[in-house]
Amino acid sequence: MKLIAGLGNPGAKYRMTRHNVGYMVLAELARQFSASKPQNKFHGEFVTIRDSAGESILLLAPTTYMNRSGLSVGEAVRFYKIPASDVLVICDDLNLPFTRLRLRGEGGSGGQKGLADIIQVLGTQQVPRLRVGIGGPPGQMDASDYVLMNFTEKEQTDLQITIKQSADAAMCWVHSGIETAMNRFNAHER
């Protein structure tokens, strides 16, 4: 059993912000697999999907706000007894160019506070993650203001393509593992 945690902030105010790309990828996966309505569970929105092979994949969108994502992920991991290596965290990364994907099997948080909280709660850096590039803030703009901005109208087409590619990367991780997913999706550039 695998768990895919897409990070973001709850509420309509944040729905289309850069910080919520993790939620957007989960929504795409739920759409692709005709998921039922999510349950409120583990301090998040939670749904189980089944792939074509019948494998169960848990999708979790923590509703704890980004900085407390570990509370939600930790509860689900403990309940299902899932090893950290079978958890994929999907989050935004302002250090990556917009549309760039980067998968890693372990490492630090790179300043992403939701990922940092998950690493801290799980007690290991060996948590696979898919970082979705949102680009950096323009000029002297504060990073925390930038991640809470909506994507521009001009970015929408590329955003939708990136969300679909991120969902494909997540399913590649489920079926083929982190190394194959890294080789296939980390080289992607548009």
ABEGO torsion letter per residue (X at the ends): XBBBBBBEBBEAAAAABAAAAAAAAAAAAAAAAGBBBBBBBGGBBBBBBBBAAGBBBBBBBBAAEAAAAAAAAAAAAAAAGBBAAABBBBBBBAABBBGBBBBBABEBAGGBAAAAAAAAAAGBABBBBBBBBAEBBBEABBAAAAAABBBBAAAAAAAAAAAAAAAAAAAAAAAAEAAAAAAAAAABBX
